[in-house]
Amino acid sequence: MTVKQISIFLENRPGQLLDITTSLEQKDVNIRAITVAETADYGIIRLIVEEADKAMEILKESGFLAMLSDVVAVAVPDKPGGLAEILGIMSGAGINIEYMYSVFGKVRGEAVMIFKVNDTQGFKKLLAENGIREADSTELGA
């Protein structure tokens, strides 16, 4: 399933992540998935939340530089080789991964991975053709 992801660009200094999570918490926005990438000077926080549009408004009002993008949530068999199988299918079809990260918890014995790829629609078609289930947004952080 295509889900909305928020990417927040910020200076790499103590308290920044706390400021983001507090801003969202105060307006009752629940975080379903989060990843942090950093360099010496800045960081990129990627979030999947229950109400992406509301969260974007809150973050912008709080002075954060944020953007919304589509990512694909994929149900990955939680067994040795489950991820490798999907990666092999993607590689064979020429789908490039820009980044990916996992989501906490399992649903129906499956882990959930978030993929940002160069061809979202092609990737979704490839998943369907290969019987790979897209995860529903309600499964994130289960």
C-alpha positions as CSV (number, residue, x, y, z in Angstrom):
1,M,0.0,0.0,0.0
2,T,1.2,3.5,-0.8
3,V,1.5,5.5,2.4
4,K,2.4,9.1,3.1
5,Q,5.8,9.6,4.7
6,I,7.1,12.9,6.2
7,S,10.7,13.7,5.9
8,I,12.0,16.4,8.2
9,F,15.3,18.1,7.7
10,L,17.0,19.5,10.8
11,E,20.2,20.6,12.4
12,N,22.1,17.8,14.2
13,R,21.9,19.0,17.8
14,P,20.4,17.7,21.1
15,G,16.7,18.1,21.6
16,Q,15.6,18.3,17.9
17,L,13.9,14.9,17.9
18,L,12.3,15.7,21.3
19,D,10.9,18.9,19.8
20,I,9.4,17.1,16.9
21,T,7.8,14.3,18.9
22,T,6.5,16.7,21.5
23,S,4.9,19.0,18.9
24,L,3.1,16.0,17.4
25,E,2.1,14.5,20.8
26,Q,0.6,17.8,22.0
27,K,-1.8,17.7,19.0
28,D,-2.6,13.9,19.4
29,V,-0.7,12.7,16.3
30,N,0.5,9.2,16.7
31,I,3.8,8.1,15.1
32,R,3.5,4.6,13.5
33,A,7.1,4.4,12.1
34,I,10.3,6.4,12.4
35,T,13.8,6.3,11.1
36,V,16.7,8.8,11.7
37,A,19.6,9.3,9.2
38,E,22.3,11.7,10.1
39,T,25.6,13.3,9.1
40,A,27.8,15.5,11.3
41,D,25.8,18.6,10.6
42,Y,22.2,17.6,9.8
43,G,19.7,14.8,10.1
44,I,16.7,13.5,8.2
45,I,13.9,12.2,10.3
46,R,11.4,10.1,8.3
47,L,8.0,9.5,9.9
48,I,4.8,7.7,9.1
49,V,1.9,9.0,11.2
50,E,-1.8,8.4,11.5
51,E,-2.7,11.9,10.1
52,A,0.0,13.0,7.7
53,D,-1.7,16.3,6.6
54,K,-2.3,17.3,10.2
55,A,1.3,16.5,11.1
56,M,2.6,18.5,8.2
57,E,0.7,21.6,9.4
58,I,2.0,21.1,13.0
59,L,5.6,20.7,11.9
60,K,5.5,23.7,9.6
61,E,3.9,25.8,12.3
62,S,6.6,24.6,14.7
63,G,9.3,25.9,12.2
64,F,10.5,22.5,10.8
65,L,11.3,22.0,7.2
66,A,9.3,19.0,6.1
67,M,8.1,17.4,3.0
68,L,5.5,14.7,2.2
69,S,6.2,11.7,-0.1
70,D,4.8,8.4,-1.1
71,V,6.5,5.2,0.1
72,V,5.3,1.6,-0.2
73,A,4.6,-0.6,2.8
74,V,5.3,-4.3,2.0
75,A,4.4,-7.4,4.0
76,V,7.6,-9.4,4.2
77,P,7.5,-13.1,5.2
78,D,9.2,-13.2,8.6
79,K,11.5,-16.1,7.9
80,P,15.1,-16.5,6.6
81,G,15.2,-15.3,3.1
82,G,11.9,-13.5,3.1
83,L,13.4,-10.1,2.4
84,A,16.0,-11.6,0.0
85,E,13.1,-13.0,-2.1
86,I,11.5,-9.6,-2.6
87,L,14.9,-7.9,-3.2
88,G,15.7,-10.5,-5.9
89,I,12.4,-9.8,-7.7
90,M,13.0,-6.1,-7.5
91,S,16.6,-6.4,-8.8
92,G,15.4,-8.6,-11.7
93,A,12.9,-5.9,-12.7
94,G,15.3,-3.0,-12.4
95,I,13.6,-1.4,-9.4
96,N,16.1,0.7,-7.5
97,I,15.8,1.2,-3.7
98,E,16.5,4.7,-2.7
99,Y,16.1,3.7,1.0
100,M,14.1,1.3,3.2
101,Y,13.4,0.7,6.8
102,S,11.5,-1.7,8.9
103,V,8.4,-1.2,11.1
104,F,8.1,-2.5,14.6
105,G,5.9,-5.6,15.2
106,K,4.5,-8.3,13.0
107,V,1.1,-8.8,11.5
108,R,-0.1,-12.3,10.4
109,G,3.4,-13.6,10.9
110,E,4.9,-11.0,8.6
111,A,7.2,-8.1,9.2
112,V,6.6,-4.8,7.4
113,M,9.2,-2.9,5.4
114,I,8.9,0.6,4.0
115,F,10.4,1.1,0.6
116,K,11.2,4.3,-1.3
117,V,11.9,3.3,-4.9
118,N,12.5,5.0,-8.2
119,D,9.3,3.6,-9.7
120,T,6.4,3.3,-7.2
121,Q,3.7,2.2,-9.6
122,G,6.0,-0.3,-11.3
123,F,7.0,-1.7,-7.9
124,K,3.4,-2.0,-6.8
125,K,2.6,-3.9,-10.0
126,L,5.6,-6.2,-9.5
127,L,4.4,-7.0,-6.0
128,A,1.0,-7.9,-7.2
129,E,2.3,-10.0,-10.1
130,N,4.5,-12.0,-7.6
131,G,1.8,-12.5,-4.9
132,I,3.5,-10.2,-2.4
133,R,1.0,-8.4,-0.2
134,E,1.2,-4.7,0.4
135,A,0.7,-3.8,4.0
136,D,-2.2,-1.7,5.1
137,S,-1.4,1.5,7.0
138,T,-3.3,0.1,10.0
139,E,-0.7,-2.6,10.2
140,L,2.2,-0.2,10.8
141,G,3.5,-0.3,14.4
142,A,1.1,-3.1,15.4
